[in-house]
Amino acid sequence: MEIRAPTFPESIEDGTLAAWHRQPGEAVRRDEMLAEIETDKVVIEIVAPRDGALTEIVKAEGETVESDEVIARFEPGAVADTPPAGSTGEPVGEPTSASAAVEVGISPAARKLAEEEGIDIATLNGSGRGGRITKADVSRAASMSAAVAPAPAPAAPVREIAPAPESPADISPLSDRVERRVPMTRLRASIAQRLLEAQHNAAMLTTFNEVNMEPVMTLRARHRDAFERAHNGTRLGFMGFFVRVSAEALKRFPLVNACIDGDEIVYHGFYDIGVAVSTVRGLVVPVLRDADALSIAQIEEQIAGFGARGRDNKLTIEEMTGGTFTISNGGVFGSLLSTPILNPPQTAILGMHKIEQRPVVEEGEIVARPMMYLALTYDHRLIDGQEAVRFLVTIKELLEDPARILLEI
């Protein structure tokens, strides 16, 4: 029987066959992973349709795969409890790193990094779902190795700046200056292309404001424990508040929730807010559907799920498709101020930043308050400056007096 690539949605044209986890002749059980296909947005796992054996690989690693294209052929059949020693009848020796990776599972990015850093996959304990080895696991192992020994030579091909010396007397001070070239992942290439398109196709402008986070922080500290008990351990973070106030502000300023389609303005009657999530493969933006109808607990629960699935490369295409507005939190990495880039075809994106104690004047007195800079980047073709400023001021007012959200004022 034929093993085919999945049917990609319209937003994805093709993918790259990132890795084969089984080779022709190897027996597999139903639902065991055969291969991984990397698209512009997600990594899709291809599993065995039933017990049997892979008979032929049609698409090799690194090849482009189109929607519903045949990538391999498979022979259904019974699988012995003890797999044979090998097709040649020779005894199997010590398991290699590659075979260990097949047994426990490893992401393509993690495998590539392990090869580059000279890390033995068999020695790693995966932190992903089902013991799956992630890129973060490999990075930690590489850091530990670097702390106790010189860094291993890179496994990838390198280009020397100076010619290789023929004798010790010919050794040049530049002989250890090497370069290494690795191709971009499809996700990184897609991010680069989309950001470049956003710069070229939109009249981006950023407006700034600052918000006193003390009311939200006080509310969060007062009710955090009760919130977690009431919502099965869901943590009360800041993002839930920002999504809620953003949805409320979008209702008041529908142009910020709209987009441009040719010569037309498309007003969205729903509020699908994307939340930028950092993963080992790059920045992805899963979407909270109908965010205006979600409670803070539901928002926090969904965001926690996005983060976990993002780390395990389990986010689906549907979860990262669409969106009418985006929130990006650079503050978690220590960013004090930045100008976020639009997420096309959206016309606005909100940037959160680090909370810092700063002196402010209240009623003629200088006091210290936990302040955060907010940045709103918007498409000036559609949104005027006064509209953008008023939108950002609305977010500031709602955060500084959270009761406004409940009272809808």
Secondary structure, 3 states (H helix, E strand, C coil): CEEECCCCCCCCCEEEEEEECCCCCCEECCCCEEEEEECCCCEEEEECCCCEEEEEECCCCCCEEECCCEEEEEEECCCCCCCCCCCCCCCCCCCCHHHHHHHHCECHHHHHHHHHHCCCHHHCCCCCHHHCECHHHHHHHHHHHHHHCCCCCCCCCEEECCCCCCCHHHCCCCCCCEEECCCCCHHHHHHHHHHHHHHHHCCEEEEEEEEECHHHHHHHHHHHHHHHHHCCCCCCCCHHHHHHHHHHHHHHCHHHHCEEECCEEECCCCCCEEECEEECCEEECCEECCHHHCCHHHHHHHHHHHHHHHHCCCCCCHHHCCCCEEEEEHHHHCCCCCCCCCCCCECEEEEECCEEEEEEEECCEEEEEEEEEEEEEEECCCCCHHHHHHHHHHHHHHHHCCHHHHHCC
